[in-house]
Amino acid sequence: MDNSLLGHSITHETGWISTGPKKWGGIDIETGYAARVCVHEPDDASEVYRNTTFMPGLASLAKRGLLDCYTSAELEQERFRQPTGRFQGYGWLDHGFFRDIRMRSVDGHAPLTMGPAWMNLPNSKEQQQKRLAQSDDPLYAALVEKLGQKNNLDAWHICTAERHGLFCFLTMDFRLKNLVAANSGKEPFASLRTRVMTPEDLGDFLGIRPIAPKFFSYHGASWPVRPDLHWPTNSRRPKSSYRRPEKE
C-alpha cells in the first residue's frame, strides 16, 4: 500500500466551529468548539474523492482478515522523513480508514544511521537513494529505465511487490498509474504479475460498492461531529493550519 493512499485515507479532520462573540464579564470573547469535519463535499467530482469512496469497503475487508495489507522497508523510510500527521491525522478528532489496520513490512526494515549535526551524516533520503543505487536487481533496473530515474522509488516499490508475490501495488499516485498503463504492453510491465492499481480499480475488481466517507463521520467519535460541513478546498488542511497563531 503506497503512502499516497494513506495520506488520502484521512477523510475527516479537526475543525474549529465558531459560535460568535459572547460576553464574559465586561468583555467580548470569541467562542466555539472543536468538531470532526469532512474533508470532501459529497458531490466532489475529483478523482481523489472518487477513489476514497472505495476505501471503506477495502478497510472493512482488511479488518475482517479477508484482505492483507502490506508495507515495505522503503515505504516506511519515506514515512519516517515526513510528518506523522500526514498519514495518521494532525488533530485529535481526525478519522482515517486505515489508521487501525496494522501493515506488516514484507521485507523487514531498512537500516538508518543517525547522529548529531556535527557528524555531517547523510540524511535519510540520501541514505535511501544510496541503497537503491547499490541494487543489482535486473527487474528494478528495467523498471527505472521505463519509468525514469526521478521515479526510481516507485520502481522499487513495484519491484518489491512483484518479488514478494503481492497481487497489486495499491496507490493514489495517478501520474504513476497512467505512466504504467502507457507502458503496459512493453517489458518488463507485460510480464509483471503484480498490478499497479488504485482503490477504484481494486474495488471494481472485488465488486465493492463505493460509499461516501461522510457516512462514517460518527465512527469512533465521542466528541462533536459536523458531517454537514467540509473544507472549501475539498482537500486536507496543511500542517501549519493546526498551529496556534502567535500573539502580537
PyMOL commands that set and color helices and strands:
alter all, ss='L'
color gray80, all
select helices_A, chain A and resi 3-8+47-52+55-63+73-80+85-88+117-119+124-133+138-147+149-163+174-182+189-191+199-206+213-216+239-242
alter helices_A, ss='H'
color red, helices_A
select strands_A, chain A and resi 10-24+27-38+70-71+95-96+104-105+168-170+195-197+225-230
alter strands_A, ss='S'
color yellow, strands_A
deselect
rebuild
show_as cartoon
